[in-house]
Amino acid sequence: MSLSASDIARIASLARLQLAPDESERMLGQINGFFNLVERMRAVDTAGVEPLAHPVATEDLSLRLRDDVASEPNQREANQRSAPAVERGLFLVPKVIE
């Protein structure tokens, strides 16, 4: 699939953009380049390939994640001292939806 100059003009009109002729040509090249890339990806044979749950999740690659530990002390009380209203560690705010 490729776009023409009239397609670019219509898209620009729908987006309420005024493109100069050189900008229009540049956009045409960029968008058609994107479509060419998509077509190249579609051409790859993926029959029998299992989808991944994560882009780097493979059997021989383990993710190097740091331990999930708190690095700062709990300062809830100090942070809530300036709040106008606090109850049981939660900020109280006025009701905005009835």
MODELLER restraints for C-alpha pairs under 7 A, 6 or more apart:
rsr = mdl.restraints
at = mdl.atoms
rsr.add(forms.Gaussian(group=physical.xy_distance, feature=features.Distance(at['CA:1:A'], at['CA:35:A']), mean=6.49, stdev=0.5))
rsr.add(forms.Gaussian(group=physical.xy_distance, feature=features.Distance(at['CA:2:A'], at['CA:32:A']), mean=5.44, stdev=0.5))
rsr.add(forms.Gaussian(group=physical.xy_distance, feature=features.Distance(at['CA:2:A'], at['CA:35:A']), mean=6.72, stdev=0.5))
rsr.add(forms.Gaussian(group=physical.xy_distance, feature=features.Distance(at['CA:3:A'], at['CA:28:A']), mean=6.95, stdev=0.5))
rsr.add(forms.Gaussian(group=physical.xy_distance, feature=features.Distance(at['CA:3:A'], at['CA:32:A']), mean=6.38, stdev=0.5))
rsr.add(forms.Gaussian(group=physical.xy_distance, feature=features.Distance(at['CA:5:A'], at['CA:28:A']), mean=6.72, stdev=0.5))
rsr.add(forms.Gaussian(group=physical.xy_distance, feature=features.Distance(at['CA:8:A'], at['CA:24:A']), mean=6.72, stdev=0.5))
rsr.add(forms.Gaussian(group=physical.xy_distance, feature=features.Distance(at['CA:8:A'], at['CA:28:A']), mean=6.44, stdev=0.5))
rsr.add(forms.Gaussian(group=physical.xy_distance, feature=features.Distance(at['CA:12:A'], at['CA:18:A']), mean=6.63, stdev=0.5))
rsr.add(forms.Gaussian(group=physical.xy_distance, feature=features.Distance(at['CA:85:A'], at['CA:91:A']), mean=6.16, stdev=0.5))
rsr.add(forms.Gaussian(group=physical.xy_distance, feature=features.Distance(at['CA:85:A'], at['CA:92:A']), mean=5.24, stdev=0.5))
rsr.add(forms.Gaussian(group=physical.xy_distance, feature=features.Distance(at['CA:86:A'], at['CA:92:A']), mean=5.38, stdev=0.5))
